[in-house]
């Protein structure tokens, strides 16, 4: 009887081992043969005969959740595809990453700055297939000139400290090799960056040093990659754009209490402030001689979110529209977070971040400011690139 029991026990152990091995083999097999779901797609709007293929939309995702995603809209068939990155790049285990801060195209490549994943993702512009990545800590914004890309970096970790000691820098990247071949130290927590007059203009925010915000615009000579001067503008600078009329547009967030958000027009030669607009700016886009801006500026004293949709003439330096949404539908947009203008049709696109942690919406307006369609996106939609 004991012999039978021992045989049974050995058989049971062998059976359990074989079963466990089969299960583990199945798991390994599944991991090696991952089925990536097709992007959700929706036909919306009308097919368009245009030289453009479409546009990419970057959804930032909320910090710490690895939820940055990439959407695609194609004009020929009026089809919107949600979250295409995984389907185009199934071999990338972490997908796009944590907080897709901004996105730009240059040549045949698409550059996505993924802030808390400390990298710039580089994709083929037409296919969306990953070419490589550039490792840059706490990277923020990107600009291009000649054979180089320039990326702002906070350099240090995400940490609020009024005595934060780590200054930021600008990294220079060879766009052919995707290698960093130079860097220059600027102010604390540099954000936006633009190119004009052979210089780089970098907005230093000091955003981690609350309430000791930065106020300066670093001016870097491109030829030598050295800071020429620091131009004092205002507290907590954010975005920078260089227009075709020889002006630099700089947005300031203020301190959210006593110092309001404003928009500044700066001369890139004399570095003097040419004009100041009492208008907060969350996002801006140059279209010809016009600068389109949207804002969702929160004031902690009033507890209100200030929303604006404005157009500035970069030649006359005047605000030519206080509200480019003409059909009254602007009230539907909860948090205007990004703006873009179709370079061919003049259609205006507004990203609505809503509550930042759930899917947002993209609104498409005609050049006259009338709503054409809206589409659900990923979390915190922020930036568009047409191609």
PEGI-V144666 format. One record per pair of residues at least 6 apart in sequence whose ideal C-beta (glycine too) atoms are under 7 Angstrom apart, sorted by the first residue. I is the first residue (numbers start at 0). J is the second residue. Records with the same first field share a line. If there is no record, write none. Layout:
I=J  J
This chain:
33=89
35=85  86  89
37=86
38=80  81  82  83  86
39=81
40=78  79  80
41=79  374
42=77  78
43=77  79  372  374
44=77  363  371  372
45=77
46=75  76  77
47=74
49=74  343  344
50=343
51=74  343  385  386
52=73  74  386
53=71  72  73  74  386
54=72  383  384  385  386
55=69  70  71  102  109  383  384
56=70  361  376  380  383
57=69  99  102  111  381  382
58=67  68  70  99  376  377  378  379  380  381
59=67  98  99  100  378  379  381
60=66  67  68  97  98  99  377  378  379
61=355  356  378  379
62=97  98  115
63=97
65=93  96  97
66=378
67=95  96  97  98  99  113
68=82  84  95  377
69=83  84  95  127
70=79  80  81  82  83  376  377
71=80  83  127
72=79
79=374
81=376  377
82=377
83=127
84=94  95
85=94
87=126  127  128
88=128  129
91=129
95=113  120
96=113  116  118
97=113  115  116
98=113  114  115
99=111  113
100=112  113  114  139
101=112  140  141  382
102=109  110  111  382  384
103=110  141  384
104=124  384  386
105=143  148  174
106=174
107=123  124
108=121  122  123  124  130
109=122  124  384
110=119  121  141  148
111=119  120  122
112=119  138  139  140  141  150
113=120
114=137  138  139
115=157
117=134  135  136  137  138
118=132  133  134  135
119=132  133  135  138  141  150
120=129  132
121=130  131  132  133  177
122=128  129  130
123=130
124=386
131=177
133=172  177  179
135=150  152  170
136=152  154
137=152  153  154  155  157
138=150  151  152
139=151  152  153  189  190
140=151  190  191  192
141=148  149  150
142=149  192  193  194  199
144=194  221
146=173  174  175
147=171  172  173  174
148=172  174
149=169  171  192  199
150=169  170  172
151=167  169  189  190  192  201
152=167  168  170
153=167  188
154=165  166  167  168
155=165
158=207
159=207  209
160=207  208
161=208  209  210  211
163=187  207  208
166=184  185  186  187
167=185  186  187  188  189
168=182  183  184  185
169=182  183  185  189  192  199  201  219
170=179  182
171=179  180  181  182  224
172=178  179
173=180
181=224
183=219  224  225  226
185=201  203  217  226
186=203  205  213  215  217  229
187=203  205  208  213
188=203  204  205  206  207  213
189=201  202  203  217
190=202  204  236  237  238
191=202  237  238  239
192=199  200  201  239
193=200  239  240  241  247
194=241
195=241  247  267
196=267  268
197=220  221  222
198=218  219  220  221  267
199=219  221
200=216  218  239  247  267
201=216  217  219
202=216  236  237  238  239  249
203=213  215  217  236
204=212  213  235  236  237
205=211  212  213  235
206=235
210=254
212=234  235  254
213=236
214=231  232  233  234
215=229  230  231  232
216=230  232  236  249
217=226  229
218=226  227  228  230  270
219=225  226  227
220=227
230=270
232=249  251  263  272
233=251  261  263
234=251  253  254  258
235=251  252  253  254
236=249  251
237=250  251  252
238=250  280  283
239=247  249
240=248  283  285  290
241=247
242=248  285  290  313
243=288
244=288  313  314
245=267
246=264  265  273  313
247=265  267
248=262  264  283  290
249=263  265
250=262  280  283
251=260  261  263
252=260
253=259  260  261
255=297  298  299
256=299  300
259=277
260=279  280  296
261=275  276  277  278
262=276  278  280  292
263=272  275
264=273  274  316
265=272  273
266=273
273=316
274=316
276=318
278=292  294  307  309
279=294  296  305  307
280=292  294
281=293  294  295  335  336
282=293  336  337  338
283=290  291  292  338
284=291  338  339  340
286=340  342
288=312  313  314
289=310  311  312  313
290=310  311  313
291=310  323  338  340  347
292=309  338
293=307  308  335  338  349
294=305  306  307  335
295=304  306  334  335  336
296=305
297=304
298=305
304=334
306=335
308=322  323  324  329  335
309=318  320  321
310=319  320  323
311=317  318  319
312=319
322=329
323=347  368
324=364  368
325=367  368  369
326=368  369  370
328=370
332=349  351  362
333=351  353
334=351  352  353
335=349  351
336=350  351  352  379  380  381
337=350  380  381  382  383
338=347  348  349
339=348  383
340=347
341=385
342=385
344=366
345=366
346=363  364  365  366
347=364  368
348=361  362  363  383
349=362
350=359  361  380  381
351=359  360  362
352=359  379  380
353=359  360
355=378  379
356=378
357=378
358=375  376  377  378
359=376  378  379  380
360=373  374  375  376
361=373  374  376  380
362=370  373
363=371  372
364=370  371
365=371
